[in-house]
Amino acid sequence: MAGGGEAAMARNKKVVLKRYVTGYPTEEDMEVVTDTVGLRVPAGSTAVLLKNLYLSCDPWMRGRMSKHDDGAAVPAPDFVVGEALVNFGVGVVVDSTHPEFDAGDLVWGMSGWEEYTLVAEPESLIKINHPELPLSYYTGVLGMTGLTAYAGFVEVGRPKRGDAVFVSAAAGAVGQVVGQLAKIAGCYVVGSAGSDEKVKLLKTRFGYDDAFNYKKEEDLAAALTRCLPGGIDVYYDNVGGATLDAALLRMRHGGRVVVCGMISQYNLQEPDGVRNLGCIIPKGIRVEGFNVVNHFDVYARFEEEMAGYIREGKVNVVEDVVEGIENAPAALVGLFSGRNVGKQLVAIAKD
């Protein structure tokens, strides 16, 4: 433990919210500003000062970029105009006054979109147990998005060997992991993605049995019938909208719909309606949403399992890495046009 005393100062570039967003976000909604930061935890506080190494870009950040009415049902509070955006990241402890963290510790958890972050509630940070693997993996496959895939598929989807599984946004950070977990579980897996390049990736790198480019399909229900003629046991939904509507038509009796995200809806003024909810009654379909923050109790088990799968070659990882915090706004905006291939992250500093 350290803290207090006269602190050396360092530059601290950060991405701040310039204005609240309506519709699709743009780079102009954010601003890169330069500040300074003291390299010691302020005297009298129990906190951890991090040097951020990698920052995660995730679609869920979009919801926090809008202003919501008080009492609105949102998974996390709105960002504050003029303050740094916040998301999961990987960092190294520069200084600590918390008894469980020392300078030099490698951690991941919620951090600011900036070069240095003072974490006032260090209990939210998780020490990295497998530094022999790429640290960037803790923004994705070994971090929040990997846990999202694991908790949603294993805990909510409850797969059985032989199940037919459909995953939307299958080449994204969550989808790529879900598909590989499904194959490990002995399932037949089909994915949808937004380009031929991503469809090829699903089949050649992530082990999907079949995949289709939804942008080339005039009838999504027909595409699902073609790829999954016997129906769907587990649908892992990352997009909502028309894809969810089509999947409901193809669900088997007793099927499970894991509602993880709705990226097709985040930027709409008026969200699309779902017309086929009537299917859930005669087919006994369970539709369940979840928030990963409620599943961190399984993180230790997940981390060990996933690290083993990676070492054994059972899980492959594709990352889309941009260099420098000044390029973070473009990386975040690109998520909503499908520009990224694999897990989108920003490299801030070298390991």
Disulfide bonds with the S-S distance in Angstrom:
none
